[in-house]
Amino acid sequence: MSEETDAQNVSESLHKVRQVEFEAALEAALNCASPNDVMKLIPYSGFIGAQASVVDGRARYWLDARVSNIGNPSLPAIHGGVIGGFLELSVLVELLFCLETSA
């Protein structure tokens, strides 16, 4: 086998291991019935300070106040990319959490 094939095999093996680890962590988080545990599996959520909890049986999502999330300090306004990323994260976690807990 060539070095390129070896490198590809190693890369594929690593990907499979990471996928199995993520799936196990996701299953554990879903078993805790906490959207915040699911949120913690996504590194970007920690970077922007995204949080989640269950209030009255419904998931609630919010962003921690962080200077690093400000896009225009003269307003101050949250950066549009942070808002977009937060919305995407919230939808993803809501789907994973709600679909799993209602099944």
C-alpha positions as CSV (number, residue, x, y, z in Angstrom):
1,M,0.0,0.0,0.0
2,S,1.1,3.5,-0.6
3,E,1.6,6.2,2.0
4,E,-1.4,8.0,0.6
5,T,-3.7,5.0,1.0
6,D,-2.3,4.5,4.6
7,A,-3.1,8.1,5.4
8,Q,-6.6,7.8,4.0
9,N,-7.2,4.6,6.0
10,V,-6.1,6.3,9.2
11,S,-8.3,9.3,8.5
12,E,-11.3,7.1,7.8
13,S,-10.7,5.1,11.0
14,L,-10.4,8.3,13.1
15,H,-13.6,9.6,11.6
16,K,-15.4,6.4,12.5
17,V,-14.1,6.5,16.1
18,R,-15.1,10.2,16.5
19,Q,-18.5,9.4,15.1
20,V,-19.0,6.6,17.5
21,E,-17.8,8.8,20.4
22,F,-20.2,11.6,19.4
23,E,-23.1,9.2,19.0
24,A,-22.5,7.8,22.5
25,A,-22.2,11.3,24.0
26,L,-25.3,12.4,22.2
27,E,-27.3,9.4,23.5
28,A,-26.1,10.1,27.0
29,A,-27.1,13.7,26.8
30,L,-30.5,12.9,25.4
31,N,-31.0,10.3,28.2
32,C,-30.5,13.2,30.7
33,A,-33.4,15.0,29.0
34,S,-31.5,18.2,29.0
35,P,-31.1,20.4,25.9
36,N,-28.1,22.1,27.5
37,D,-26.3,18.7,27.6
38,V,-26.9,18.4,23.9
39,M,-25.8,22.0,23.3
40,K,-22.5,21.3,25.1
41,L,-21.6,18.7,22.5
42,I,-21.2,21.4,19.9
43,P,-18.0,23.4,20.4
44,Y,-19.4,26.6,18.8
45,S,-22.1,26.8,21.4
46,G,-19.4,27.2,24.1
47,F,-17.6,29.8,22.0
48,I,-20.6,32.1,21.8
49,G,-22.1,31.2,25.2
50,A,-25.2,29.5,24.0
51,Q,-27.3,28.0,26.8
52,A,-30.5,25.9,27.0
53,S,-32.9,24.7,29.7
54,V,-36.4,23.3,30.1
55,V,-39.0,25.6,31.6
56,D,-42.6,24.5,32.0
57,G,-41.9,21.5,29.7
58,R,-40.4,23.6,26.9
59,A,-36.9,24.2,25.8
60,R,-35.6,27.8,26.2
61,Y,-32.4,29.1,24.5
62,W,-30.3,32.1,25.3
63,L,-26.9,33.7,24.8
64,D,-24.7,34.7,27.7
65,A,-23.7,38.4,27.6
66,R,-20.2,38.4,26.0
67,V,-18.1,41.3,24.7
68,S,-16.8,38.9,22.0
69,N,-20.3,38.6,20.5
70,I,-20.6,42.3,19.8
71,G,-20.2,43.2,16.2
72,N,-20.7,47.0,16.4
73,P,-19.4,48.4,19.7
74,S,-20.8,51.9,19.0
75,L,-24.4,50.6,19.2
76,P,-23.6,47.9,20.9
77,A,-25.1,45.2,18.7
78,I,-24.7,41.5,18.6
79,H,-22.8,40.4,15.5
80,G,-25.2,39.0,12.8
81,G,-23.0,35.9,12.4
82,V,-23.4,35.2,16.1
83,I,-27.2,35.6,15.8
84,G,-27.3,33.3,12.8
85,G,-25.1,30.7,14.4
86,F,-27.1,30.8,17.6
87,L,-30.4,30.3,15.7
88,E,-28.9,27.4,13.8
89,L,-27.6,25.8,17.0
90,S,-31.0,26.3,18.7
91,V,-32.9,24.6,15.9
92,L,-30.4,21.7,15.7
93,V,-30.6,21.1,19.5
94,E,-34.4,21.5,19.5
95,L,-34.7,18.9,16.7
96,L,-32.4,16.5,18.4
97,F,-33.9,17.0,21.9
98,C,-37.6,17.2,21.0
99,L,-37.6,14.5,18.4
100,E,-35.8,12.1,20.7
101,T,-37.8,12.9,23.8
102,S,-41.2,12.7,22.0
103,A,-40.4,9.4,20.2
